[in-house]
Amino acid sequence: MSNFVFVLDTNYQQLNPIPPGQARRLLKQGKAAIYRRYPFTIILKHKISHPKTQPHQLKIDPGSQVTGLAIIQDNQVIWGAELTHRGEEIKHDLESRRAIRRHRRNRKTRYRQPRFLNRTRKLGWLPPSLESRIENIMTWVKRICRYVPITGISQELVKFDTQAMSNPERSGIEYQQGELAGYEIREYLLSKWGRKCAYCGVENLPLEIDHIQPKSKGGTNRVSNLTLACHQCNQAKGSRDIRDFLAKKTEVLSRILKQAKQPLKDAAAVNATRWALFNRLKEIGLPVETGTGGRTKYNRTRLELPKTHWLDAACVGVVSSLQILTSKPLLIKAKGWGSRQMCTTNKYGFPIKHKTRCQTFFGFKTGDMVQATLPTGKFAGIHVGRLIVRASGVFELVSTKGKVSPVRHKYCKAIHRKDGYMYALSTFVQSIGN
């Protein structure tokens, strides 16, 4: 079943989301119109004086690469989404620009001199690759709050409890005897070692926590001395030293010893942005509930739910029970708004093609999703896809069946405007803003 459909009345007042079947009936009867495609929202053609809305909780599972979003109504998951970030792409672009700038200076070419008096950073500054993650999440939180009567927000504030991982031998009852004992460490190890056996690389099997340096030979319980192994490899290793166990596999031994000392990059990114995101969410004015990654996994395991980002989001915080009413979450990928480069160059560095500063032609931009009704020609019929615009008014349209050209502007009807994100539903993928 697809996500529930968001509903607004004629005064843009949020109403309770409704099942897709009910939304189709309203559209077919002419009582509503499509307001937005992603997320799918309809607007009624009449006013609701005193709407009876139910409380809705927006839950967020922030991740370094993918963030899960879910809307809960009376312990029912009615909407889910997975937001893919572009932090690594931003980092790569900045490093590439820095390399080009330094190369120009080293060649003694005419270029501005390096400046050292403009590097004051405001309090709470984050690198652009991390700032983009927060901005993406906030964009969608505000967007959902415009279409759904959200009454509270739940955020996974701490991905891993570093206090529990750094000294798991301590005798605190909340870690040794509590219901979350071991979940923080295991979740960290699953992320660090890629959810597969460190020794043989097998996946999709129950994995056991193994000590790299056995405790009988001076090893500790710190996470830097822990790894994941399948039952067969764990039994074969036993209490042997890892150097003896992998004496004939020097490459595997070198990889494990190197990876064991490395911090988890994604965990560092999440920990660096958690409080900034929390403070930004509080500015919205809704109550914000927080929870740890260990509790999220505990809830998901107890409810026997599969491992997905949007279901992880549904399990954030205090959860007694959940009923999943959707199985097709909205897949969102941040693509940005393009670059500001005005021309391209040949191999000698001379400009060969200049771009126009105007991006809108006949009311359309590259990246807009449209419905084109072509009356004649090779591609006669109705096509839905993403536009590539030209100043002449003769466009190209990229659909799931391939490229359609020529497409004149007078045959195009806008469905979803470019907004810097790519969307996918099931196996159908459409790009917006690429």
C-alpha positions as CSV (number, residue, x, y, z in Angstrom):
1,M,0.0,0.0,0.0
2,S,1.3,3.5,-0.9
3,N,1.7,6.4,1.5
4,F,-1.3,8.2,2.8
5,V,-2.3,11.3,0.8
6,F,-1.9,14.8,2.4
7,V,-5.0,16.9,2.3
8,L,-5.6,20.7,2.5
9,D,-8.9,22.6,2.4
10,T,-9.5,25.6,0.1
11,N,-7.9,27.9,2.8
12,Y,-4.7,25.8,2.9
13,Q,-5.7,24.4,6.3
14,Q,-4.1,21.0,7.2
15,L,-6.5,18.1,7.5
16,N,-5.9,14.4,8.4
17,P,-4.1,12.4,5.7
18,I,-6.4,10.0,3.9
19,P,-5.8,6.6,2.2
20,P,-5.0,6.7,-1.6
21,G,-8.4,5.1,-2.5
22,Q,-10.3,7.9,-0.8
23,A,-8.1,10.5,-2.5
24,R,-8.8,9.0,-5.9
25,R,-12.6,9.2,-5.3
26,L,-12.4,12.8,-4.3
27,L,-10.4,13.6,-7.5
28,K,-12.7,11.6,-9.7
29,Q,-15.8,13.3,-8.3
30,G,-14.3,16.7,-8.8
31,K,-14.3,17.6,-5.1
32,A,-10.5,18.1,-5.0
33,A,-7.5,18.8,-7.2
34,I,-3.9,17.8,-7.1
35,Y,-1.9,20.4,-5.2
36,R,1.5,18.8,-5.2
37,R,3.0,15.6,-6.5
38,Y,5.9,15.0,-4.1
39,P,4.7,14.5,-1.4
40,F,1.4,13.8,-3.0
41,T,-1.1,16.4,-1.7
42,I,-4.6,17.3,-2.7
43,I,-6.6,20.4,-2.0
44,L,-10.3,20.4,-1.5
45,K,-12.6,22.8,-3.3
46,H,-14.5,23.8,-0.2
47,K,-13.7,25.1,3.3
48,I,-13.7,23.0,6.4
49,S,-15.0,25.3,9.3
50,H,-14.0,23.2,12.3
51,P,-11.8,20.3,11.2
52,K,-11.3,17.5,13.7
53,T,-7.7,16.6,13.3
54,Q,-5.9,13.8,15.1
55,P,-2.4,14.2,16.6
56,H,0.4,13.3,14.3
57,Q,4.1,12.6,15.3
58,L,6.9,13.3,12.8
59,K,9.8,11.0,13.6
60,I,13.3,11.5,12.2
61,D,16.2,9.1,12.1
62,P,19.1,11.3,11.0
63,G,21.9,9.6,9.1
64,S,25.2,10.6,7.5
65,Q,24.1,9.4,4.1
66,V,20.3,8.7,4.4
67,T,17.8,10.1,6.8
68,G,14.6,8.3,7.6
69,L,11.2,10.1,8.0
70,A,7.9,8.7,9.3
71,I,4.6,10.0,10.3
72,I,2.8,8.2,13.1
73,Q,-1.0,8.5,13.9
74,D,-2.3,6.5,16.8
75,N,0.6,4.0,16.6
76,Q,0.0,3.6,12.9
77,V,2.7,4.4,10.3
78,I,0.8,6.3,7.6
79,W,3.7,7.9,5.7
80,G,7.4,7.2,5.3
81,A,10.3,8.6,3.3
82,E,14.1,8.1,2.9
83,L,16.1,11.3,2.2
84,T,19.5,10.7,0.6
85,H,22.0,13.5,1.3
86,R,24.8,14.9,-1.0
87,G,27.4,15.7,1.7
88,E,30.2,13.7,0.0
89,E,29.5,15.3,-3.3
90,I,29.8,18.7,-1.8
91,K,33.0,17.8,0.0
92,H,34.4,16.5,-3.3
93,D,33.5,19.7,-5.2
94,L,35.1,21.9,-2.5
95,E,38.3,19.9,-2.6
96,S,38.4,20.0,-6.3
97,R,37.9,23.8,-6.3
98,R,40.6,24.2,-3.7
99,A,43.1,22.1,-5.8
100,I,42.4,24.1,-8.9
101,R,42.9,27.4,-7.0
102,R,46.2,26.2,-5.5
103,H,47.4,25.0,-8.8
104,R,46.8,28.4,-10.4
105,R,48.7,30.1,-7.6
106,N,51.7,27.8,-7.9
107,R,51.8,28.4,-11.7
108,K,52.2,32.1,-11.0
109,T,49.3,32.9,-13.2
110,R,47.2,36.0,-12.9
111,Y,44.8,35.2,-10.0
112,R,43.7,36.8,-6.8
113,Q,46.1,36.4,-3.9
114,P,45.2,34.2,-0.9
115,R,43.4,36.1,1.8
116,F,43.8,35.4,5.5
117,L,41.7,38.1,7.2
118,N,38.3,36.7,6.2
119,R,38.4,33.4,8.0
120,T,36.4,34.2,11.1
121,R,33.7,31.6,11.6
122,K,30.5,32.2,13.5
123,L,29.7,30.2,16.7
124,G,28.4,26.8,15.8
125,W,29.9,26.7,12.3
126,L,29.7,23.4,10.4
127,P,31.4,22.4,7.2
128,P,29.2,22.8,4.1
129,S,28.9,19.0,3.7
130,L,27.4,18.7,7.2
131,E,25.4,21.9,7.0
132,S,23.7,20.5,3.8
133,R,22.4,17.5,5.8
134,I,20.7,19.8,8.3
135,E,19.3,22.0,5.6
136,N,17.8,19.0,3.7
137,I,16.1,17.7,6.9
138,M,14.8,21.1,7.9
139,T,13.4,21.6,4.4
140,W,11.4,18.5,4.5
141,V,10.3,18.9,8.2
142,K,8.9,22.4,7.3
143,R,7.3,21.1,4.1
144,I,5.5,18.2,5.9
145,C,4.4,20.6,8.7
146,R,2.7,22.7,6.0
147,Y,0.6,19.8,4.8
148,V,0.0,17.7,7.9
149,P,-1.2,18.7,11.4
150,I,2.0,17.7,13.1
151,T,1.8,18.0,16.9
152,G,5.2,16.7,17.9
153,I,8.6,15.7,16.6
154,S,10.8,12.8,17.6
155,Q,14.5,12.8,16.8
156,E,17.2,10.2,17.3
157,L,19.6,12.5,19.1
158,V,22.4,10.1,19.8
159,K,23.4,7.5,17.2
160,F,25.8,5.7,19.6
161,D,26.1,6.1,23.3
162,T,29.9,6.6,23.5
163,Q,29.9,6.4,27.3
164,A,28.5,2.9,27.1
165,M,31.0,1.9,24.4
166,S,34.1,3.3,26.0
167,N,33.7,1.5,29.3
168,P,31.1,-1.3,29.0
169,E,32.5,-3.2,32.0
170,R,31.2,-0.6,34.4
171,S,28.5,-1.7,36.8
172,G,25.8,0.9,36.1
173,I,22.4,-0.8,36.3
174,E,21.2,1.1,33.2
175,Y,23.8,-0.6,31.1
176,Q,24.3,-4.0,32.7
177,Q,20.8,-4.9,33.6
178,G,18.7,-2.5,31.6
179,E,16.7,-3.6,28.6
180,L,19.0,-1.7,26.2
181,A,22.2,-3.5,27.4
182,G,24.5,-4.2,24.5
183,Y,22.4,-2.6,21.8
184,E,24.6,0.5,21.5
185,I,27.8,-1.5,21.0
186,R,26.2,-4.0,18.6
187,E,24.7,-1.3,16.4
188,Y,28.0,0.5,16.3
189,L,29.8,-2.6,15.3
190,L,27.3,-3.4,12.6
191,S,27.8,0.0,11.0
192,K,31.6,-0.1,11.4
193,W,32.1,-3.6,9.9
194,G,29.5,-3.3,7.2
195,R,27.1,-6.0,8.7
196,K,29.3,-8.9,7.5
197,C,31.9,-11.2,9.0
198,A,35.2,-9.5,9.3
199,Y,37.1,-12.8,8.7
200,C,35.3,-14.4,5.7
201,G,33.0,-11.6,4.5
202,V,29.8,-13.6,4.7
203,E,26.5,-11.6,4.9
204,N,22.9,-12.2,5.8
205,L,23.8,-14.6,8.6
206,P,23.5,-14.1,12.4
207,L,26.8,-12.4,13.5
208,E,28.5,-12.7,16.9
209,I,30.7,-10.2,18.7
210,D,34.3,-11.4,18.8
211,H,37.4,-10.0,20.6
212,I,40.2,-9.3,18.2
213,Q,42.7,-9.7,21.1
214,P,41.2,-12.5,23.3
215,K,40.3,-11.5,26.9
216,S,42.4,-14.5,28.1
217,K,45.4,-12.8,26.6
218,G,44.9,-9.3,27.9
219,G,42.1,-8.1,25.5
220,T,39.5,-5.6,26.7
221,N,35.8,-5.0,25.9
222,R,36.5,-1.6,24.3
223,V,35.0,-1.2,20.8
224,S,38.4,-0.9,19.3
225,N,39.0,-4.5,20.3
226,L,35.7,-5.8,19.0
227,T,34.6,-7.1,15.6
228,L,31.8,-9.1,14.1
229,A,32.2,-12.8,13.0
230,C,29.9,-15.6,11.9
231,H,29.5,-18.5,14.2
232,Q,31.8,-20.7,12.2
233,C,34.7,-18.2,12.2
234,N,34.1,-17.3,15.8
235,Q,34.4,-21.0,16.8
236,A,37.4,-21.6,14.6
237,K,39.3,-18.6,16.1
238,G,38.3,-19.4,19.7
239,S,40.9,-17.9,22.2
240,R,43.7,-17.8,19.6
241,D,45.5,-14.6,18.8
242,I,44.3,-13.0,15.6
243,R,47.9,-13.1,14.2
244,D,48.0,-16.8,14.6
245,F,44.5,-17.3,13.3
246,L,45.1,-15.3,10.2
247,A,48.8,-16.2,9.7
248,K,48.1,-17.3,6.1
249,K,45.8,-14.4,5.3
250,T,48.1,-11.4,5.7
251,E,45.8,-9.1,3.7
252,V,42.8,-9.9,5.9
253,L,44.8,-9.4,9.0
254,S,46.2,-6.1,7.9
255,R,42.7,-4.9,6.9
256,I,41.1,-5.9,10.3
257,L,43.9,-4.3,12.4
258,K,43.7,-1.1,10.4
259,Q,39.9,-0.9,10.4
260,A,39.7,-1.6,14.1
261,K,41.6,1.6,15.0
262,Q,39.6,3.8,12.6
263,P,36.7,5.8,14.0
264,L,33.4,5.5,12.2
265,K,33.2,8.4,9.8
266,D,29.4,8.3,9.5
267,A,29.0,8.2,13.2
268,A,31.3,11.3,13.6
269,A,29.1,13.2,11.0
270,V,25.9,12.3,12.9
271,N,27.4,13.3,16.2
272,A,28.7,16.6,14.8
273,T,25.3,17.6,13.6
274,R,22.9,16.2,16.2
275,W,22.7,19.2,18.5
276,A,22.6,21.7,15.6
277,L,19.6,19.8,14.2
278,F,18.0,19.5,17.6
279,N,18.2,23.3,18.2
280,R,16.8,24.0,14.7
281,L,13.9,21.6,15.3
282,K,13.1,23.4,18.6
283,E,12.8,26.7,16.7
284,I,9.8,25.4,14.9
285,G,7.8,25.6,18.1
286,L,6.7,22.0,18.5
287,P,7.7,19.6,21.3
288,V,10.7,17.6,20.4
289,E,11.2,14.1,21.8
290,T,14.7,12.5,21.7
291,G,16.0,8.9,21.8
292,T,19.2,6.9,21.3
293,G,20.1,4.6,18.4
294,G,20.2,1.7,20.8
295,R,16.5,2.3,21.8
296,T,15.6,2.6,18.1
297,K,17.1,-0.8,17.4
298,Y,15.6,-2.3,20.5
299,N,12.1,-1.2,19.4
300,R,12.6,-2.4,15.8
301,T,13.9,-5.8,17.0
302,R,11.1,-6.2,19.5
303,L,8.5,-5.4,16.9
304,E,10.2,-7.7,14.3
305,L,10.5,-5.0,11.7
306,P,13.0,-5.2,8.8
307,K,16.0,-2.9,8.7
308,T,15.1,0.2,6.7
309,H,15.7,3.9,7.3
310,W,12.1,4.9,7.4
311,L,11.1,2.1,9.8
312,D,14.0,3.0,12.0
313,A,12.5,6.5,12.1
314,A,9.1,5.0,13.1
315,C,10.9,3.3,16.0
316,V,12.6,6.4,17.4
317,G,11.7,7.2,21.0
318,V,9.2,5.5,23.2
319,V,7.2,3.0,21.1
320,S,4.7,0.5,22.5
321,S,3.3,-0.9,19.3
322,L,3.3,-0.1,15.6
323,Q,0.9,-0.9,12.7
324,I,2.5,-0.4,9.3
325,L,-0.1,0.9,6.9
326,T,2.3,1.7,4.0
327,S,4.9,-0.3,2.3
328,K,6.1,2.1,-0.4
329,P,8.0,5.0,1.1
330,L,8.9,8.0,-0.9
331,L,12.6,7.9,-1.9
332,I,14.1,11.4,-2.0
333,K,17.6,12.3,-3.2
334,A,19.2,15.7,-2.9
335,K,20.6,16.8,-6.2
336,G,21.2,20.5,-5.6
337,W,20.4,23.4,-8.0
338,G,23.4,23.0,-10.4
339,S,26.5,25.0,-10.6
340,R,27.2,28.7,-11.4
341,Q,29.8,27.9,-14.1
342,M,29.0,30.2,-17.0
343,C,31.2,28.5,-19.6
344,T,33.1,25.4,-20.4
345,T,36.7,25.2,-21.7
346,N,38.7,23.1,-24.1
347,K,41.9,21.3,-23.2
348,Y,43.9,24.5,-23.5
349,G,41.8,26.4,-21.1
350,F,40.0,28.6,-23.6
351,P,36.2,29.1,-23.4
352,I,34.2,27.2,-26.0
353,K,30.6,27.5,-24.8
354,H,28.9,30.2,-22.8
355,K,25.7,29.6,-20.8
356,T,22.9,32.1,-20.7
357,R,22.0,33.6,-17.3
358,C,18.3,33.1,-18.1
359,Q,17.1,29.8,-16.8
360,T,13.3,30.1,-17.5
361,F,12.0,29.8,-21.0
362,F,8.3,30.0,-21.8
363,G,7.6,29.4,-18.1
364,F,9.6,26.2,-17.8
365,K,13.1,25.3,-16.3
366,T,15.3,22.3,-16.9
367,G,14.3,19.8,-14.3
368,D,10.6,20.6,-14.3
369,M,8.3,17.5,-14.5
370,V,5.6,18.0,-17.1
371,Q,2.9,16.1,-19.0
372,A,3.4,16.6,-22.7
373,T,0.5,15.9,-25.1
374,L,1.9,15.6,-28.6
375,P,-0.8,15.6,-31.3
376,T,1.4,14.4,-34.2
377,G,4.7,13.0,-35.1
378,K,6.8,10.0,-34.1
379,F,6.1,10.5,-30.4
380,A,2.4,11.3,-30.7
381,G,0.6,10.7,-27.4
382,I,0.9,11.6,-23.7
383,H,4.3,11.6,-22.1
384,V,5.4,12.3,-18.5
385,G,9.0,13.1,-17.7
386,R,11.6,15.7,-17.0
387,L,12.3,18.7,-19.3
388,I,15.5,19.9,-20.8
389,V,14.6,23.5,-21.9
390,R,16.0,25.6,-24.8
391,A,15.5,29.3,-25.6
392,S,13.9,28.3,-28.9
393,G,10.9,26.8,-27.1
394,V,11.6,23.3,-28.6
395,F,12.4,21.2,-25.6
396,E,13.5,17.6,-24.9
397,L,11.7,15.4,-22.4
398,V,13.3,12.5,-20.5
399,S,10.8,9.8,-19.5
400,T,11.0,6.3,-18.2
401,K,10.8,5.0,-21.8
402,G,13.6,7.2,-23.1
403,K,14.1,10.6,-24.6
404,V,11.2,12.4,-26.4
405,S,12.2,15.1,-28.9
406,P,11.1,17.6,-30.1
407,V,8.6,18.8,-27.5
408,R,7.2,22.3,-28.0
409,H,6.4,24.3,-25.0
410,K,2.7,24.8,-25.9
411,Y,2.1,21.1,-25.5
412,C,3.6,21.0,-21.9
413,K,1.7,21.1,-18.7
414,A,3.7,21.5,-15.4
415,I,3.2,18.7,-12.9
416,H,6.0,19.3,-10.4
417,R,8.4,22.2,-10.5
418,K,12.1,21.8,-10.1
419,D,13.0,21.8,-6.4
420,G,16.5,20.3,-6.2
421,Y,15.4,16.8,-5.3
422,M,15.0,13.5,-7.2
423,Y,12.1,11.3,-6.4
424,A,11.3,7.6,-6.8
425,L,8.2,5.6,-6.1
426,S,8.5,1.9,-6.3
427,T,10.4,1.1,-9.6
428,F,9.4,4.4,-11.2
429,V,12.0,7.1,-11.0
430,Q,11.8,10.7,-11.9
431,S,14.5,13.3,-11.6
432,I,13.7,16.8,-10.4
433,G,16.4,19.4,-10.3
434,N,19.3,17.4,-11.8
